[in-house]
Amino acid sequence: MRNKKITEEVDSSLYSGEALNLAASIFYDEAEIKITAKSGYNKIDVGAAGNIFGEFLNEALNQQCRIDLAKKNSNISRIIVTRALLSALGEK
Amino acid sequence: MAVKAPESNKVFHCQWRERSNEYLVTNDFGYFIRLKPAEFDRWTRGKMAKTDKCRSRLAERGFVRDCLNFEDLASKWKKRNTHMFLGPGLHILVMTLRCNHTCLYCQSGAVSAGSKKTDMPLEVAVKSVDTAFDSPRQSITIEFQGGEPLLNWEVLKQTVKYAREKEKRAGKELKLALVSNFALMDKAKADDLMSNEVSMCTSLDGPRRLHNRNRRWRAGASSYDVTVKWIKEFQKQHDSQSGRPRIFKPSALLTVSKYSMAYPSQIVDEYCRLGLDTIFIRPLSMIGYAAKLWDKIGYTPKEFVGFYRDALNYIVELNRKGRNIKEKTCQMILEKLFNFEDPGYLDLMCPCGASIGQLAYNYDGAIYTCDEARMLGWEGDGLFKVGNVSEDSYRHIMLNAATKACVVSSNLEQQPMCHRCAYKPYCGVCPVHNYASQKSIWGNMTANSRCEIFMGIFDAVFDILKKPSNEALLRKWTAKG
């Protein structure tokens, strides 16, 4: 049952399309979520059995923070991941 | 929280946590320092004079930007992150999914003792051992698990023999461990295992009534009685050994259910009574059977942390009275804090131990990133399957997409809350738990039960260490020898 429908607009400088889509993928079995990019904002249509819109936005914020952090820490992250994988492969 | 101060403040990158009128400040090298609010304020505002006593304490721990001893800091970082340079050391062989127990919280996906379809065949066991030896690590551990591994005794026995032969050929150090409820242990099996230097680990959930409530033997007999009988026997063998083969002291694991909550001191007393010198207080896993029964046997992270705190405080009091008993999670955290060592605790690693620190080999030859992932696979979700012993090379396993995904997603530098957390240098996340509980391998730490539990455990450890006499006592837990 996807009987509750909510439509909201969120500022794309706070919630990027990438973060919203990543969050939507986590709710794939609970809700139908459609994200439409508009000028300066993203339009979100949610159809779900319960009220999950707040949870969805929390998750989108989590994803946005992760995306921002990945940009900031990409160098050190890459070094750590590469080192761990190469060591496990037995390569120096 | 984390501080990124302007250059003039001379604050080197660090994380902090405000608690009980003090700031606990840590850095990526593993150093920590407690600061009073006024000290923290002076330091972060760049108002700390060079003659300030607090400044020298900060400087010697790598918190002052223009006083960094790179050689010391780099060696500390590397020592505490040894796991990143070695490859998988723990190899879990699931000898069978059959079990003669029906434990309330079992996450192993056990099936009844009669069905032999889930027994690991010898050829699969041999290939699993071969794969384990392909790890570049010089010292590896093969752990026999189940179900109840003794239900597949003949294969287990042959696998132990094969692994010891392989050890000689490969020139590596091999540790063998059995995790069993001991219900099927007898003298012949015990002698065979001890002669091959297999260490014994069992589950002990506390006094008889509590243990039997959590861990039910299908035969209707007392699981507690048989477990305790063999703990005592292996203790006796350990204490009376003379050289080779080495007989290891038996160990036990405690799984805390809702029924355990009221008995922290009684459970610790039971371990002491049996002469066990370590108790490993572990929460229920929300994966598998326990998840379905959560309303009946589960609890909130806060309740678990309360239990942990009570038990740890009691253990410290016992130590003060001269009793030699340690709590394992606390001990491993202390190794990181005081010795900058990597205790090899796969749950608290960055990146986590999935694939790069451990592999779980299912009875059918399927290989998973860890045992929790294997359990998810048994429930029909093979997301964390990284290969099969009959088809895939070790290299293929390490290059598998699930291996890479686990390494990337458990890197705390990419976790929004973790990278600012004061406990980051000592902690780790679990992509499998995240996926099972929050439907994303990244998880969301603001609402993550595992994060809340470990945060509480770290708080409990640091609170206990606040008292100098406690610190002196607990430092002994990390002493070598």
Interface residues (C-beta under 8 A of the other chain):
Chain A: I26 N58 E59 N62 Q63 C65 R66 L69 A70 N73 I76 S77 I80 V81 R83 A84 L85 S87 A88 L89 G90
Chain B: M84 F85 L86 G87 P88 S135 P136 C350 P351 S355 I356 R395 M398 L399 T403 K404 V407 V408 N411 E413 Q414 Q415 P416 H419 Q438 K439 S440 W442 N444 T446 A447
